[in-house]
Amino acid sequence: MYDWANSAYITTAAVALLPDYFARAVVGEAGVDILGTNVSATALWSFMLGGAAFLVFLFAPVLGAVADFSSAKKRFLTSFAYAGSLFAMMLYFCGSGDVTLTVVLFMSTQVCFVGANVFYDAFLPQIASEDKLDSVSARGYAFGYIGGSLQFAIALGLVAMHETVGISLTMAARIGMAMTGLWWGGWTLLTMKYLKEVKTPYQLPEKYRQQPKVLAYLTVGISRTIATAKKVGRFKHLTLFLIAYMVYNDGIHTVTSMATIYGTEELKLTTTALMVTLLLVQVVAIGGALIFSRLANRIGAKRSVMFALVLWSGVVTYGYFIHTATEFFVLGMVVGVVLGGTQALSRSFYGAMIPEEASAEFYGFYSVFSKFSSIWGPVTFGVIKQVTGSARLAIISLMIFFIVGLVLLRFVDETKAKADRDKFAF
């Protein structure tokens, strides 16, 4: 149900309404001058995504270690969730020309969204047995797509009928973004009430007990992160998977994050066409996550992800050639099929290779690799767009991320990775 809660923000605000609103109303076609250089909305949006990813990259592993040691995964999860939902509601106050305010609020919400997911993901090995990881992870994503689709449909209805209810299109978009924060915070109440956290047996070492608790936990968190990093480096196949994931997730993140602004600036599509396509992606992704879960039961999670990466290569190739709303609609259907499956199976595949007693710490590393990758794809996209003036060249360049990720994933041996997991000790 937390997937149900937070997917409203990422679907409606971060992927659908805000990029379009940012390009049309906040920045506009004239772009914005930064340090004497005119930067387009597309380029600036990509740099914002990369900046938010970099902030998470800095703190995620330490927070994961602290959460494992202090049995505070749930506390961190709900704290980030409610801070993020508040920032999302404040997007309502971003009017035309409010570039700085929009950048600050969006990046703050993104950091909270991803920060909460570090601890949310860390519960997976504790609530599902190893043989159920793929199906439970996929079901979580499916619930997220359902919840996100319902909230997005409400926001889309408001945008489409804005004249009927007597408000402007920009006001409808601002209200729609604020609603995502209410949805996110409201449904998180279920997580707060029903999610149970197993207390860890760890106690602060004697030398840290005289320090303030926050400082003591932070010190332990840093030391454990360093120790885990050294051990992860010795686990060849887990490390190889993380590198592969870092590469191909970069491509996925960039495609999904830049799709709306690509449709706005490059394809000149209407807001309605963009929103309907993105709603379709969410609906199709529900089935896509479940289909790939069944596929994983037959051929394994690794092979299923490899198959999805081949399809992702086709997505960016097709995206280079499209011009019409109908073609964008077809592209959305294919993305919907592969999106949920790739994300869910990557999460569960990783969960099967890490020690349960340090799940938050290891998912902190997972988030680090995820966010480190999320820096370079959008930045690469933005640089190519800024230099060449063509978003088409930027999107076709993403194929290299899928090809390299596919090749690296091919060499990951899950059996050896699990053997390394069983040797893990603090």
N, C-alpha and C positions, 0 to 999 in steps of 0.2 A: 504493500500500500504506500510505501514511501516513494517507490517508482511512480505510482499513480499521482502522488502529491507534487514531486518536483518536476515531472515531465511537462506540466503546464507552463512553467517558466521557459524551459529550454525550447519548447515547441512554439509557443505563441509569441513570446517576447524576443528571445535571443535569435531564433531562426526565421520567424515569419514577420512580425510587425515591426520590430525595432530596426532591422537592417533597411527595410523599405522606407520607413519613416525617417531614419537617419539620412538616407540618400536624397529623399525628396524635400523634406522640411528642415531638418537640422543643418545640413551642410548645403544641399542644393547643387545644381549643375555647375555652378561657378567654382566649387571646391573651397578649400580653406588655405590661407597662407600660414605656413609653419616655418619659422627661421628663414624667411625669404623665399621659400619654395612653395608653389601652389600644389596642394595634395588633393587628389580626388576623394570622393566619399568611399569608393571601393578600396583604394589603397589605405586610407586612414582606418577603415573598419578592420582590415586585415592586420594592421599594426596593433590595434586595440586587442584583438584576439591573442596575438602573440605575446603582448605585454602581460595580460592576465594569466596566461599559461606560465610565463616566466615567474610570476609571483608565487604561484602554487608550487612550481618546481623547487623553489627555495625552502618552503616550510613543511611540505607534506610528509617527508620521511621522519622528521623529528616529532611531529605531532602523532604520527602512527606509533612510534616507539613509546611516547609518553602515555598514549591511550592504552596500549597493551599492559604497561607496567602498573598503571593506576586504576585499571578496570573502568575506564572513563570513555569508552567508545560511544556509548549512547549519549553521554553528556556532550561530547564534542559534536556528534551528529546533530542533535537538536539545537545546539548553540549556533552552529553554522547555518542550519536550515532557517531558523527564525531571523537571524541577521540578514540572510540572503532574501527572505521573503519581504522584509522591511525595505531593503534597497530596491527590490523589484517594484513595490508599490510606489516608491518615490520617483520612479521613471515617469509617472504622471506629470510631474512638474517640469519636464524637459520640453520647452517650447521651441519655436522656430529660431534658429541661430544660436541656441544654447549648446554649443559644441563642447565646451569644457565640462559643464554639468553632466551632459550625457556620457562623456568619456569616463568620468569619475564614478558615476552611479553604475554604469554597465560593467566596468572592470571590477568594482566592489562586489556586485551581484555574482559575477562569474567566479570570482575567487571563493566566495561562500558556497556556491553551488558545487564546485569541484571539491572544495575542502570537506563538505558534508559527505560527498560520495566516497572519499577515502575510507571513512569509518563505516558507512553503509555497506560497501563492498566487503569490508573486513568481517562482517557477520556471516557471510556466505558459508565458509567452511564450518562454522559452529552450528548452523541451523539445518544443514543438509549433509547427508552421508556422501561419501565419494561417488557412489554410483548414481546419485541423484543431482549432482552439481549442475550438469548440463541442463536438465529439465527445470530445476528450480531457478537457475539464472535466466533461462529463456522465458519462464513464466513471469519473472519480475519485469523483464523488458516488455512483455506482452501487456501486462497490467499498466505499465507506464504509457505505452502507446494508446491504450484505451482511454485512460484518464486524460492524457494530453490531448487526444482527439476530441473528447467531449468538451473540455474547456476551450479548445481552439475553435470548435464549431460555434460556441456561444459568442466568442469574440468576433469570429468571422461574420456571424449574423448581425452583430452590432455595426460592423464596418459596412456591410452590404446595405443595411437599412438605415444608415445614419441620417439621411434626409427625412425619412418617415418619422423618426423619433425627434427630429428637430435639432440635430447637432452637426458640426462640420466633420469632414473625413479625418482631419488631424485630431480632433477631440475624441472621435471614436477610437482611433489608434491609441491615444494616451490612456483612455479608460480601459481598453482591452489589455494593455500592458500592466496596469495597476491591478487588474483582476487576477493576473497570474500570481501575484504575491499573496493575495487573499486565499486563493486555492491552495497554494504551496503550504502556507502556514496553517490553514484550517485542517487539511488532511493529515498533516504531520502530527496532529493530536493523537491519531490512532497509533502511530509509531511510539509516541511517548508513553501511551497507556499500556500497550500490549507487548512491545518488544522487551524481552528479558535478556540481561547480560550476565554471563557466568563470571563470577569474580575470579581473578587470577591469584595464584598463591604467592606472587612476588611481594617483597617488602623492601623498602628503601634501605640501602646499605647504611651501616652505622655512621660513617663519615659524613653523610648528607643529612642526617636527621636534625641537626642543629640549625640548618638553613631554613629560610621560608619555603613552604611546600612548593610553591610555583617554581622557584629557582632550583630546588632540589630535583623536581621532576624534569625540568628542562635540561639540567646537567646530565641526569641519567638518560634522558631521551637522546641527547647528542652522542653520548658514549656508546649507547646500544646501537644507534644508527651506524656509527663508524664500524663497530664490531660486526654488525650484520652485513655491511657493504663488503667487508673483507671476506666473509664467508660466502656471500652470494657470488663473488668473483671466482670462487673455487668450484661452483656448481655450473659446469660448462653448459649444460642443456637448458637450464633455467635462464641463465644469462643470455644464451643465444635466442631463446624465445623472446625475452624482453627487448632485445635489439631488433628482432624481426617485427615485433608488435610496435615498437617505437616508429619504425619506418612506415609500415602500411597504415597504422592508425593516423599518421600525419596526413596521408592522402584522404582518408575517410573524413577526418575532422575538417579539413579544408573544403572538401566538396559540400558537406552539409552546412558549414558555416557561411560559405560564400554563395550558395545557390540563389538565395533571394536577391542579394545585391547584384549578382550576375544577371538575373532576369530583369532587374530594374534598369540598370545602366547599359548593359550590352544588348539585350534582346528587346528593350523598351516595352515590356509587358505591363498590362494594367495591374493594379493592386488586387483586383478580384481574381484575375487569372493566376497570379502568384499564390494567393491564399488558398484557393481551391486545390491547386496542385500540391501544396504543402500539407493540406488536410488529407489528401489522397495518400501521400507518403506515409502518414501516421497510421491510417486505416490498414493499408497493405502491409505495413511493418508488423502489425499484430500477427497476421498469418505467417509472415516471413520468419519471425522469431521461432514460432512453433514448428514450422516446416523444417528449419535448419536443426532444431532440437531433435526431431525424428531422424533426420539425415545423420546427425552425429551418433545416434544410437546404432545406426547400421554401419557406417564407415569410419566413425571416430571423429572427435572434435577437430583434430589437426587437418585431416583431409577435407572436412567440410569448410573450414576457414580458407584453405587453399583454393577450393572451388569458388568460394565467394570472391576471392581476390581476382580471379580471372574475370568474373562478372564486373567487378569494379573497374577493371581496365577498359572493358567495353563501355561502361558508363561515361568515363571522361572522353573517350574517343567520340562517342555519339554526341556528347555535349559540345564538342568543338564545332560540329557541323549544323547544329539546330538553329532555326530562325523564328519559328512560330510558337504560339501558345500550345497548339496541339502536340508539337514535338516535345516541348517542355513537359507537358502532361505525361507523355509516354515515358520520358526520362524519369519522372517522379515515380512511376509505377515500378520500374526496375530498381531504383534506389530503395524503395520501400521493401522489396523482397529481400535484398541482401543486407540492408542496414542492421535490422534487429538481429539477424543470425550471426553476423560478424561480431557485433559487440557482445552479445550474450555468450557465445562460445569462446571468445577470447578470454572473458572474465572467468568462466568456469574451467577452462583449460589451464589457466594460470593457478586457479584455486586448488586444482588437483596436484600441483607440484610444490606447494608450500606447506610448512608446518602450521598446524591449527593454532598452537599456543602462541604464535607470533604473527597471527594473520593481519592485524592492523599495521604492524611494522612492515610486513612484506607487501601489503596493498599500498602502503605509503610509497614504497619503491615502484610499484606498478603505476601509481599515479604520477610519480616523478618521470618515469619513462614516457607515460602517456602525455604529460604536459610538456616535457622537453620536446617531444615530437610536434606537439601542437604549436610550438613557437615557430618552427621553421617552415611548415607548409604555408600558413597564411602570410608570413613575411615574404617567402619566395613568390607567392601569388601577387602580393602587393608590389614588390619590386619589379616584376615582369610587366605588370599592368602600368606602373608609373613610367618605366623606361620605354616600352613599346607602344603604349596607348591601347593595347589590345588585351582584353580579358580572355579571348579565345586561346591565344598562345599560352596564357597563364594556366588555363584549365587543362589543356592537353599535356602540359609539362608534368602534371600530377601522376601520369601513368608510371613514371619511373619509380615512385614510391611503392606502388602495388607490385611491380615486377621484382624489385629488390627484396621487398618483404616476403614475397612468395618463395623466392630462391632461398632465403635464410631460413624460413619456416620449414622448408623441405628437410633440413639437416637436424631438426630438433628431435631427439629420441625421448619420448615420454616415459618409457620404462626406466631408463637410466636417470632421468630427472627425478622420478619418484624414489629411486634408490638413494639419490643424494639427499632428498628430503628427509628420509628416515635416519640419516646420519646427523641431522642438524641438532645442535645443542648450544645453549647460551654459554 
